[in-house]
Amino acid sequence: MKTFNTYQKISGIPAKYREFRPSDNEDKTWAKAYEDIIKIVESESDAIIGIIGQRGGGKTQLASCVGGFVLVKAKASLKYSTAFDIFLSIRDAMKNGNEVKTIRKFTSPFLLVIDAFEVTHNSDYEARYLDHIIDTRYNDLKPTIIIANLKEKDLLKKIGHSNASRLEESGFIVNLKTVSKRKKYK
């Protein structure tokens, strides 16, 4: 029998956040964002949810907790990946003609979390695949969370006009204006 930690590992939740629980974060802004996202996820919506803010503010932590909710409470599937890893997977699959199978890894789970979205370079290649993945999920009424170290206007520009329109229709952007939990280096 697989354990919860095994499911988290298979889903791609970063090891650093697998033991973290929502009650571990005492920030009220973070807690409100968690509750707002859970409401959308529970409604089985086609929502695109952006999580933005400074580095170290709890964005990945937040999405990991939502992922844990999806796995445990909703008993649904989850795929957590960085944008860069999505592209590496697709490029690798192209060598073997397995693009469709690889793309399904990102379109079939109930919830997809795309972290580090800011590292995409907006090449036609990346834009087409990301748009296809997000559009497929939207049409199948599956929520997608996009995490980025960007400002709201920059995220909307980065995800493209169609996805920005979809986000505005059925989703929202969480701007975590929390204090970085990471040590500051001088």
N, C-alpha and C positions, 0 to 999 in steps of 0.2 A: 504494500500500500504506500502510495506517495504521500509525503508530508507536505504541509503548507509551504515550508521553506523550499522544497523541491519544485513545487508549482511556481513559486516566485522566481526561482532560478531559471526554469524553463521559459517563463514569460519574458524574461529579460530585465526584471527589476534589479537595479544595481545592488550588489551585495551590501554596500554601505548602509542602505536604507531598508533592508529586509526585516530588521528587528524593530524598526521605528514604528511607533503607533501615534495616531492623532493626538492622544492625550499627553504625549511627550512634548508637544509644542505648546507653550503657554501664550503665544502671541495671538491677540484677539482678531487681528486682520487675517492671519493665516487660518485660524479656526473658522471664521466666517466664509472664507474662500472655499475651504474643505466642504462645509455644509452646502454651499451654493452649487458646487460641482457635483456632489452626491445627488442632489435633487434632480439635476439634469440627467445624470447617468441612470438613476432609477426610473426615469420616465421613458427610457429607451428611445432617446431622441437622436436626430441626425446632427446634433450640435457639434460645432467646431469651437473649442474653448482654447483661448490663448492664455498662457501664464507667462507674464513678463516681470522684469525687475532686475535689480542689481545682482551680481554674483554673490553667492553665499546667503541669499535671502530666504531660502527654503523652497524654491520652485520644484526641484527634483524630489525633494522630501514630500512635498504636497502631492505631486503626481504619483509617487510611490505609494502613499497612503490611500489614494483613490484606487490605485491598482489592487492593493490589498483588499479593499472593500469589494471590488468587482470579483475577485477570486473567492473570498470567503462568504460574504453576505449575499451577493447577487448570484454566486455560483456560475459565473460567466467567464469567458475567455478574455485574455489580455495579451497584447504584444507591446513591449516597451523597447524602444530602439532610439539611437541617435540618428539624425538625418544622414550623417556621413556613413554609418553602418548600413542604412537602407541602400544607399548608392553602391557601396562596396558589394553588398549581396546581389544586387541586380547586375552589376558589371561582371561579377564572377559567374552568374547564371547565364549570361550572354555567351560565354565561352562554350557552354554545353547545350545551348538552346533551351534552357529551363527558366526563361524569364517569367512565363505565365505562372508556373508553380511558385516561384519566389515572390512574385507580386501578391499572390494569394496569401502568403504568410502575413502580409500587412493589411489585406482587405478582409480576410475572413474572421479574425477575432472580434469579439463584441466591442472592446475598447482598444484603440491604438494610441500610444503616447509616443510622440516624436520629440526627442530632447535635442538641445543644441541646434535649433533650427537656424540660428544666425550663421552657421558655418557653410550653408549652401551658397553657391556662387551665382545662382540664377542663370546657369547655362541652359540652353534649350533642352538639352538632355535631362537635366535635373528637374526643370520646371514641368516638362511633359509627364515624367513618371510620378512626381509628387502630386500634380494635379489629377492624374488618373487615379492614384490611390485614394486621395481625399474625396474626389468626386464619386468613386465607387462606394465608398463608405457612407457618404451623404445619402446617396440614392437607396442604400440598403438600411437606412435608419440606424446607423452605428455611430456613436460619438467618437470624436478624435480630439486629443489634447496636444497642443503644440507649445513647447517650452522654448523661450528665447531670451537672451540678454539684449533685448531691444526695447525701444520706446514704442508706444502703441502705433503711431503713424508708420514707423519703420517696419513693424511686424506686418501690418496690413499691406504695405507695398511689397514686402518679401514674399508673402503667400500668394500674391497675384489678385487681380480684380475679381475673378470668379469665386475664389475661396474667401476673399474678404467679404463679398456679398453674402455668401452662405453663412459666414460667421455672424454677420450683422443680423441675418434673418432668424437664426435659431440658437445662436451661442452668445458668448460674451468674452471679454478680456479681463483677466484678473491681474491687476498691477500690484504685486507684492512690494509695498514700500516699507519693508521690514529692514531692520538693521542686520548687516552681514554677521553671520555666526562664525565666520572664519577669522583666523588670526590675521591681523594687518601687518604687512612687512614694510619696512622703510628702507 
